[in-house]
């Protein structure tokens, strides 16, 4: 059973350190069962039609939602991902991003560089935004900033990202002059790069922990992220800055646990630990009060979607996704392609899991602020971790076998492979195009999951 640890030789459940328990009281209205929401292919595929009651209460608390709105929001987010994916594929090079707004995420906006696409976007039930720059151009500008960060100091320009709602790349700096110098060094002046002045400097969350955690070489401590497997070997994913390859770990009970197999930091912030036979990987995310929820996949959520994080210091907190394609310059080094959120965190939460509904999103990297006054956090997306290290995410309906070699140009579909939105595969002579980035599971074949794949 999960969390059980008895005599030597007994197996101890390895879980991600997250949960859906709440701190503080909840209203009587919030404690009532959520109203029924219409099921759909997308909601059923992603598990958005059956969220745990504790998750709904956490969303209501942290996003200040009325009873019933959290359940509607999760279903709307699942549906919006499909519509955005279809529009991304049909718009091609004209696609400029998609995002959600509203208390229940009922408003999906899709941006294009061509006014002639407006009617097609509206036909999918989305608002259309006609903008100047396609998403590919924004990403190219950010890549130039990424390259420049290796040549110049970025202490005063700690964050830069693609901001799809404003159709620009933004440099966050402690002073405008620093941002101007960074933009000039990258050669992107006049390319629509905006500046946001902020005194906050993100830091890594890897010091003090509370509750269930893991220890590195008997001293440093972090939070377990998501359980994974590699062939028959069980383990978990976490942040790269928590430990290096061959570092030894012990569990929160101080029992021998495992060894870091691989770790990347800076550049990326990812690692994975192989555990010994006393530990069992599960699909559970655990936190305060012993409450658990099960991970069912790794479908990437849209900007504006709700997201919750768990860590061994602060427990369970929720917020929204601000933007993907973000780079952060910590004092220890720069990390690219992380996601920024409005969720708070504190030292010791590093490596802990982020979930949108029951879909794994990533592991805590760092941030600024705290859970008393509020803050900002960044997570390393989970799909690149699975892809880079050849791991399979442990889910409630776990697939078996070894991940297929990663080749986005391959024409065949295989469970365990990470597929980026827009990738095409062939199944039984029929071509399909991926709608939402995810790791494929055996039950998620293109034929059976129109929420993830579009027949061409």
Secondary structure as GFF3:
##gff-version 3
##sequence-region A 1 456
A	DSSP	beta_strand	12	16	.	.	.	ID=ss1
A	DSSP	alpha_helix	28	31	.	.	.	ID=ss2
A	DSSP	alpha_helix	41	46	.	.	.	ID=ss3
A	DSSP	alpha_helix	53	62	.	.	.	ID=ss4
A	DSSP	alpha_helix	69	91	.	.	.	ID=ss5
A	DSSP	three_ten_helix	92	94	.	.	.	ID=ss6
A	DSSP	beta_strand	95	101	.	.	.	ID=ss7
A	DSSP	beta_strand	107	112	.	.	.	ID=ss8
A	DSSP	three_ten_helix	115	117	.	.	.	ID=ss9
A	DSSP	alpha_helix	118	123	.	.	.	ID=ss10
A	DSSP	beta_strand	127	130	.	.	.	ID=ss11
A	DSSP	alpha_helix	135	149	.	.	.	ID=ss12
A	DSSP	beta_strand	159	163	.	.	.	ID=ss13
A	DSSP	three_ten_helix	164	166	.	.	.	ID=ss14
A	DSSP	beta_strand	168	173	.	.	.	ID=ss15
A	DSSP	alpha_helix	176	186	.	.	.	ID=ss16
A	DSSP	beta_strand	193	197	.	.	.	ID=ss17
A	DSSP	beta_strand	203	204	.	.	.	ID=ss18
A	DSSP	beta_strand	214	216	.	.	.	ID=ss19
A	DSSP	beta_strand	220	222	.	.	.	ID=ss20
A	DSSP	beta_strand	226	230	.	.	.	ID=ss21
A	DSSP	beta_strand	233	238	.	.	.	ID=ss22
A	DSSP	three_ten_helix	240	242	.	.	.	ID=ss23
A	DSSP	beta_strand	248	251	.	.	.	ID=ss24
A	DSSP	beta_strand	256	264	.	.	.	ID=ss25
A	DSSP	beta_strand	270	275	.	.	.	ID=ss26
A	DSSP	beta_strand	279	286	.	.	.	ID=ss27
A	DSSP	three_ten_helix	288	290	.	.	.	ID=ss28
A	DSSP	beta_strand	292	294	.	.	.	ID=ss29
A	DSSP	beta_strand	306	311	.	.	.	ID=ss30
A	DSSP	beta_strand	315	330	.	.	.	ID=ss31
A	DSSP	beta_strand	333	341	.	.	.	ID=ss32
A	DSSP	beta_strand	353	356	.	.	.	ID=ss33
A	DSSP	beta_strand	359	370	.	.	.	ID=ss34
A	DSSP	beta_strand	374	381	.	.	.	ID=ss35
A	DSSP	alpha_helix	382	389	.	.	.	ID=ss36
A	DSSP	beta_strand	392	393	.	.	.	ID=ss37
A	DSSP	beta_strand	418	419	.	.	.	ID=ss38
A	DSSP	beta_strand	424	427	.	.	.	ID=ss39
A	DSSP	beta_strand	430	434	.	.	.	ID=ss40
A	DSSP	beta_strand	438	439	.	.	.	ID=ss41
A	DSSP	beta_strand	453	455	.	.	.	ID=ss42
###
